[in-house]
Amino acid sequence: MADKLDKIDFRILDEIQRDSSQSQRSLAEKVGLSQNACWRRIKALEEAEVIRQHTVTLDRNRLGAGLVVFVMIRTRHHSTEWLTTFSNHVSSIPEVIDFFRIGGEYDYMLKVVTRDMNSYDTVYRRLIESVELDTVTSVFAMEAIEEQRPIALSLPPA
C-alpha cells in the first residue's frame, strides 16, 4: 500500500497521528484539500487499514499508573501451538500494553504499565502461572524521555 500513497496521503497521516481530534476542516486546510476530498482519502486509508484506529494518549502518572516495566522473555518452546497459547495468555493481561516477538538474546518483549511494584508483582505472577517460560527479566523505566512519538513518515522511493 505504501507505494500507492502520495504526498497528500502522507501529509494527512502525519497530521492525524499528531492530533486526530482536529476538525476535518482544519485538516483539509493544512493538507490543501476540500473537506470532502480529505474525508474520502481518510476513509480510503481506513479501508486499506493504513489507519487502524483513532486513540488518545493518557497521562499515566495522573491516572496512578506510573510504573513502566519492560519484560524480556526467553522460552524453549517455538511451536505455533505454544505461541498461540502464550499470545492468548499475554493478551488477557490488561496491564500489558505492547507485546513483541523479537530477535536476539530474548524471544519476546512486553511493555507493562501498572500502578506500583506490588501491582507489577501481581502481573508477573499472572504471566508465569499457566505458560512455561525459561527466563523472565524485568527492566524498570525510571523516566519516559520520549514516549508514543509519531511515526516518522517519508515518501517511498519513486
Disulfide bonds with the S-S distance in Angstrom:
none
